[in-house]
Amino acid sequence: QVQLVESGGGLVQPGGSLRLSCAASGNRVSSYTMGWYRQAPGKQRDLVARITNTGNTNYPDSVKGRFTISRDNGKNTVYLQMNSLKPEDSAVYYCNALKTAWIGIDEYWGQGTQVTVSS
């Protein structure tokens, strides 16, 4: 079992920056693919960034060049650095852990942290 807790959200002005953290507990997530997703009111939950256990990253075009995902396996934590924030980035941001194996599939979600970009 893995518990994920996000932190670092808040209110920022357009063009500002935020750094989100996702702290994992229960089990180590070094072998998991970790991801950040976001969901605005009335919208689906979409991928923002993903990082594999080997450090490969993936971003959609909407955030590429502005957001950076990273992980510190020693701290069992994943981060999302968000720069040049836009109002359309406003959403609840969720941390995700996923592992597939021959013996089963494990997937976990955090409760989310609110990010609001407004002047």
Secondary structure, 3 states (H helix, E strand, C coil): CCEEEEECCEEECCCCCEEEEEEEECCCCCCCEEEEEEECCCCCCEEEEEECCCCCEECCCCCCCCEEEEEECCCCEEEEEECCCCHHHCEEEEEEEEEEECCEEEEEECCCEEEEECC
